[in-house]
Amino acid sequence: MAASRSRTGDMPKKIGSSAIMWLLAALYGFPLLWFVVSSFKPGGELFSYPLTFWPKNPTLKGYTDAWTSFDFPGYLINTMIVAIAATLLTIMVSAACGYALAKYGNWWLKIFAGCILATTMLPTETILAPLFLVVRNLGLYNSLSGVVIPAVITATGTFMFRQFFVTVPNDLLEAARIDGSSELSTFFRIMLPLSRPIVLTLAIFSFQWRWNEYLWPLIILNEPSQFTLQIGIAGIVGANNVNWSILISASVLSMVPLVAIYLVFQKYVMNADINAGLKD
């Protein structure tokens, strides 16, 4: 009886929370929906008055023009290469650094961790000039490698893995060492699989960061054939006029991979059983 009253008393709170969440979803989702629907409008309808939500004469001309008016497929391929390569390298390097910081007690690792943390206190713009000089001296200027390599080490990814690996019981590592597992084998066969939620979370964030990155590729890339998608889309904006129909459609196309990545992997971002493999 008491449990039934408790559930009944909690019902208004649940309804109120759900209503607030739906309201926030509508506030965030409506501008995005308007943006996507506007990509099907002819250029003349985009700024017609009064404004209309649904297109009167829906058309795909904006998408076809966006695909053919500039090297959209080439920019898309370049961006995919940068985003995938940077994401894979970021996960591996961040996981290795986080594992070392969490499970090894060397004094210099604490100093190294402080140096990594200190990088988060610097605005990106302050290190662009020295970073450009380093990339240029390494012979990576005007290449996709020059975009990928500086993005590999991130303080965010390193400390995401570090905080997760701290929660993994040391008994699990000791059991692996007793069984004759090497440190490298322990990392790849035990620690990395356990950290799958962190791997997938960082993969989503890293892919999004590299996909949307604009300033650094703009600085490091000079040949149009090497441009990423964000630079190509920005090139649509002319000095005196803007083809809004093409710009909106190209922007919607650039969003599709990000949405697909999130929908595919978000269901796997869940808590892991870090006690798996341990006996009571």
C-alpha positions as CSV (number, residue, x, y, z in Angstrom):
1,M,0.0,0.0,0.0
2,A,2.8,2.4,0.9
3,A,4.7,1.5,-2.3
4,S,1.5,2.2,-4.3
5,R,1.2,5.7,-2.6
6,S,4.9,6.4,-3.3
7,R,4.5,5.6,-7.0
8,T,1.4,7.8,-7.2
9,G,3.2,10.6,-5.4
10,D,6.1,10.4,-7.8
11,M,3.9,10.6,-10.9
12,P,3.6,14.5,-11.0
13,K,7.4,14.8,-10.7
14,K,7.9,12.3,-13.6
15,I,5.3,14.1,-15.7
16,G,6.9,17.5,-15.0
17,S,10.4,16.2,-15.8
18,S,9.2,14.7,-19.0
19,A,7.4,17.9,-20.0
20,I,10.5,19.9,-19.4
21,M,12.6,17.5,-21.4
22,W,10.2,17.6,-24.4
23,L,10.1,21.4,-24.2
24,L,13.9,21.6,-24.3
25,A,14.0,19.0,-27.2
26,A,11.5,21.2,-29.1
27,L,13.5,24.4,-28.5
28,Y,16.7,22.8,-29.7
29,G,15.1,20.7,-32.5
30,F,12.9,23.3,-34.2
31,P,15.7,25.5,-35.6
32,L,17.4,22.4,-36.9
33,L,14.2,21.1,-38.5
34,W,13.6,24.5,-40.1
35,F,17.2,24.5,-41.4
36,V,16.7,21.0,-43.0
37,V,13.3,21.8,-44.4
38,S,14.7,25.1,-45.9
39,S,17.2,23.1,-47.9
40,F,14.3,21.9,-50.1
41,K,13.1,25.4,-50.8
42,P,14.0,27.3,-54.1
43,G,16.3,30.3,-53.6
44,G,13.4,32.7,-54.0
45,E,11.4,31.2,-51.1
46,L,14.1,31.4,-48.5
47,F,13.6,35.1,-47.8
48,S,10.1,35.6,-49.1
49,Y,7.7,37.4,-46.8
50,P,5.8,36.2,-44.9
51,L,8.2,33.4,-44.0
52,T,6.7,29.9,-44.4
53,F,7.9,26.7,-42.7
54,W,7.0,24.2,-45.5
55,P,8.3,24.8,-49.0
56,K,5.6,25.7,-51.5
57,N,7.6,24.2,-54.4
58,P,9.9,21.6,-52.9
59,T,13.0,20.9,-55.0
60,L,16.3,19.0,-54.8
61,K,18.1,21.5,-57.0
62,G,20.1,22.8,-54.0
63,Y,21.5,19.4,-53.4
64,T,22.3,18.6,-57.0
65,D,24.0,22.0,-57.3
66,A,25.9,21.5,-54.1
67,W,27.2,18.2,-55.3
68,T,28.2,19.4,-58.8
69,S,29.0,23.2,-58.5
70,F,32.3,22.5,-56.6
71,D,34.4,19.4,-55.7
72,F,32.0,18.2,-53.0
73,P,32.9,14.5,-53.3
74,G,36.6,15.3,-53.2
75,Y,36.3,17.5,-50.1
76,L,34.1,14.8,-48.5
77,I,36.7,12.1,-49.1
78,N,39.5,14.3,-47.6
79,T,37.4,15.0,-44.6
80,M,36.6,11.3,-44.1
81,I,40.3,10.5,-44.3
82,V,41.2,13.2,-41.7
83,A,38.3,12.4,-39.3
84,I,38.8,8.6,-39.4
85,A,42.6,8.6,-39.2
86,A,42.6,11.3,-36.4
87,T,39.9,9.4,-34.4
88,L,41.7,6.0,-34.5
89,L,45.0,7.5,-33.6
90,T,43.5,9.6,-30.8
91,I,41.8,6.6,-29.3
92,M,45.0,4.5,-29.3
93,V,47.3,7.2,-28.0
94,S,44.8,8.5,-25.4
95,A,44.1,5.0,-24.1
96,A,47.8,4.2,-23.8
97,C,48.6,7.5,-22.0
98,G,45.6,7.1,-19.7
99,Y,46.6,3.5,-18.8
100,A,50.1,4.6,-18.0
101,L,48.9,7.5,-15.8
102,A,46.4,5.3,-14.0
103,K,48.4,2.2,-13.3
104,Y,52.0,3.2,-13.1
105,G,53.5,5.0,-10.1
106,N,56.6,6.6,-11.7
107,W,57.2,10.2,-10.5
108,W,57.8,11.6,-13.9
109,L,54.4,10.4,-15.0
110,K,52.8,12.8,-12.5
111,I,54.8,15.6,-14.1
112,F,53.8,14.4,-17.5
113,A,50.1,14.4,-16.4
114,G,50.5,18.0,-15.2
115,C,51.9,19.0,-18.5
116,I,49.0,17.4,-20.4
117,L,46.5,19.1,-18.1
118,A,48.3,22.4,-18.6
119,T,47.5,22.3,-22.3
120,T,43.8,22.7,-21.5
121,M,44.5,26.1,-20.0
122,L,45.9,27.5,-23.3
123,P,43.6,28.9,-25.9
124,T,44.1,27.1,-29.2
125,E,44.9,30.3,-31.0
126,T,48.0,30.8,-28.8
127,I,49.8,27.7,-30.1
128,L,48.8,28.0,-33.8
129,A,52.0,29.8,-34.8
130,P,54.5,27.5,-33.1
131,L,52.4,24.5,-34.2
132,F,52.5,25.7,-37.8
133,L,56.3,26.1,-37.7
134,V,56.7,22.5,-36.3
135,V,54.4,21.0,-39.0
136,R,56.1,23.0,-41.7
137,N,59.6,21.9,-40.6
138,L,58.5,18.3,-40.5
139,G,57.5,18.6,-44.2
140,L,53.8,18.1,-43.5
141,Y,52.6,21.5,-44.8
142,N,49.8,21.3,-47.4
143,S,49.1,17.6,-46.6
144,L,46.3,15.8,-44.8
145,S,49.0,14.4,-42.5
146,G,49.6,17.9,-41.3
147,V,46.0,18.2,-40.2
148,V,45.9,14.7,-38.6
149,I,49.1,14.5,-36.6
150,P,48.6,17.6,-34.3
151,A,45.1,16.4,-33.4
152,V,46.2,13.0,-32.1
153,I,47.0,13.9,-28.5
154,T,44.1,15.4,-26.6
155,A,44.1,16.1,-22.9
156,T,40.3,15.3,-22.8
157,G,40.8,11.8,-24.2
158,T,43.8,11.1,-22.1
159,F,42.0,12.0,-18.8
160,M,38.8,10.2,-19.9
161,F,40.7,7.0,-20.1
162,R,42.8,7.7,-17.0
163,Q,39.7,8.3,-14.9
164,F,38.2,5.0,-16.2
165,F,41.3,2.9,-15.7
166,V,41.7,4.1,-12.1
167,T,38.4,2.4,-11.4
168,V,39.6,-1.0,-12.8
169,P,40.6,-3.2,-9.9
170,N,44.4,-3.9,-9.7
171,D,43.5,-7.5,-8.9
172,L,42.5,-8.0,-12.5
173,L,45.9,-6.8,-13.7
174,E,47.8,-8.9,-11.1
175,A,45.8,-12.0,-12.2
176,A,46.8,-11.3,-15.8
177,R,50.5,-11.0,-14.9
178,I,50.4,-14.2,-12.9
179,D,49.0,-15.9,-15.9
180,G,52.0,-14.7,-17.9
181,S,50.4,-11.9,-19.8
182,S,52.7,-9.2,-21.0
183,E,51.9,-5.5,-20.3
184,L,51.1,-5.0,-24.0
185,S,48.9,-8.0,-24.1
186,T,47.2,-7.0,-20.9
187,F,46.5,-3.6,-22.4
188,F,45.0,-4.8,-25.7
189,R,43.3,-7.9,-24.4
190,I,41.9,-6.7,-21.1
191,M,42.0,-3.0,-20.5
192,L,41.0,-1.8,-23.9
193,P,38.0,-4.1,-24.3
194,L,36.9,-3.0,-20.8
195,S,37.0,0.6,-21.8
196,R,34.6,0.2,-24.7
197,P,32.2,2.9,-23.4
198,I,35.1,5.4,-23.2
199,V,36.4,4.3,-26.6
200,L,33.0,4.9,-28.3
201,T,32.4,8.1,-26.4
202,L,35.7,9.5,-27.4
203,A,35.3,8.2,-31.0
204,I,32.0,10.2,-31.3
205,F,33.5,13.4,-29.9
206,S,36.8,13.1,-31.8
207,F,35.1,12.4,-35.1
208,Q,32.9,15.4,-34.6
209,W,35.8,17.6,-33.6
210,R,37.8,16.7,-36.7
211,W,34.8,16.7,-39.1
212,N,33.9,20.3,-38.1
213,E,37.4,21.6,-37.8
214,Y,37.9,24.7,-39.9
215,L,40.7,27.0,-38.7
216,W,43.7,24.6,-38.6
217,P,43.0,23.0,-42.0
218,L,42.5,26.5,-43.4
219,I,46.0,27.4,-42.2
220,I,47.8,24.2,-43.1
221,L,46.2,23.4,-46.5
222,N,47.0,25.4,-49.6
223,E,46.0,23.3,-52.6
224,P,42.2,23.1,-53.3
225,S,42.6,19.4,-54.0
226,Q,43.5,18.9,-50.3
227,F,40.7,21.0,-48.8
228,T,38.4,19.6,-46.3
229,L,34.6,19.9,-46.5
230,Q,34.3,22.9,-44.1
231,I,36.8,24.9,-46.1
232,G,35.0,24.0,-49.3
233,I,31.6,25.0,-47.9
234,A,33.0,28.3,-46.6
235,G,34.3,28.9,-50.2
236,I,30.6,29.1,-51.4
237,V,30.3,32.4,-49.5
238,G,31.4,35.0,-52.1
239,A,32.5,38.6,-51.5
240,N,29.4,40.2,-52.9
241,N,26.8,37.4,-53.0
242,V,25.9,34.1,-51.4
243,N,24.0,31.3,-53.0
244,W,22.0,30.4,-49.9
245,S,20.2,27.4,-51.5
246,I,23.5,25.7,-52.3
247,L,25.1,26.7,-48.9
248,I,22.2,25.3,-46.9
249,S,22.0,22.1,-48.9
250,A,25.8,21.5,-48.7
251,S,25.6,22.2,-44.9
252,V,22.9,19.6,-44.5
253,L,24.9,17.1,-46.5
254,S,27.9,17.7,-44.3
255,M,25.8,16.9,-41.2
256,V,24.6,13.5,-42.4
257,P,27.8,11.5,-41.5
258,L,27.8,13.0,-38.0
259,V,24.2,12.1,-37.4
260,A,24.8,8.6,-38.7
261,I,27.8,8.1,-36.5
262,Y,25.9,9.1,-33.4
263,L,22.8,7.0,-34.2
264,V,25.0,3.9,-34.8
265,F,27.2,4.2,-31.7
266,Q,25.2,6.0,-29.1
267,K,23.4,2.8,-28.0
268,Y,26.8,1.2,-27.1
269,V,27.8,4.1,-24.8
270,M,26.9,2.4,-21.6
271,N,28.5,1.4,-18.3
272,A,30.8,-1.5,-18.5
273,D,31.1,-4.3,-15.9
274,I,34.7,-3.5,-14.7
275,N,34.5,-6.5,-12.3
276,A,34.1,-9.0,-15.2
277,G,36.7,-11.8,-14.8
278,L,37.1,-11.4,-11.1
279,K,35.8,-13.9,-8.6
280,D,34.1,-12.9,-5.4
